Amino acid sequence: MAPLAPAKMKNSPKQQVSTRYRSDLDSKLSRTFRRSGSTVSRPRHKVEAAASHILGQQPKSDDETPFHGLSSDEDSSDEDEHENDSPEIPGIDIAKLPPVAKDDAEVKRRLEWARKNPNQERGVLYLARIPHGFYEDEMKAYFSQFGDVTRLRLSRNKKTGRSKHYAFIEFDSASVAQIVSETMDNYLLMGHILQCKVIPKNEVHPKLWVGSNRKWRDVPHDRIHRVKHNRARAEDQQQRIERRLVKKQLARQAKIDAAGIEYAIGLAGYADTS
């Protein structure tokens, strides 16, 4: 007996699971694009791009020269102080990123209008929920496709140097900054939904750009501690250190005697030279 044609066969259990997974994916995506308790309307191709990324497919683009986005299955969260001793995650290679479009034609049309009608005032953006690997060089290379980035500052931990997941970006035109804010707000980037807001001119702090446009270099804390520990000390400092060590030793000997242990630190400890 010849086998049934594929069109007449019922869905296999694997196909049913795939269909059920896609329906669950649609519900998750609908919950993903919510902001402040209200649903944010998104074009269909945006949802398809996010869905194709999750399903491991290549996202589609509607234009020959789309804006390059970032996508990855890895998720990143804030690290605690005890986790910051590990080496920093290397930056993302912008040239190898897959094209992910977000209203390419509309964005290009508005950017072209902004270039023809330049605004003398600069625009400042606040970018939050930044994943690890998206650092100063990567952000400047990525956002330069919208317009000229004049200043950029990624907030970092002063002790460990790791990213605090938010940054400030200044464009040479306020209209371009507004377009970038509307385009990149709630944009899915490496498992993080970016928050991109325009900061009004009267709310920009005078010291906001302290440390901007600087290449971060790792601080050698071990070498700094070693140099500080081995530095030459004055005579009075040396005597103060010796007295403190002898005082701690006497307190330790008293605890040993109180515990009924017959042991004298003696020559194994510090000698009082005063």
Secondary structure, DSSP 8 states (H G I E B T S, - for coil): -----GGGS---HHHHHHHHHHHHHHHHHHHHSEETTEE----HHHHHHHHHHHTT-----SSSS--B----S-------GGGTTS-------GGG--B--SSHHHHHHHHHHHHHS--SS-EEEEEES--TT--HHHHHHHHTTTS-EEEEEEEE-TTT--EEEEEEEEES-HHHHHHHHHHHTT-EETTEE-EEEEE-GGG--TTTTTTTT-------HHHHHHHHHTS---HHHHHHHHHHHHHHHHHHHHHHHHTT-----GGGS-----
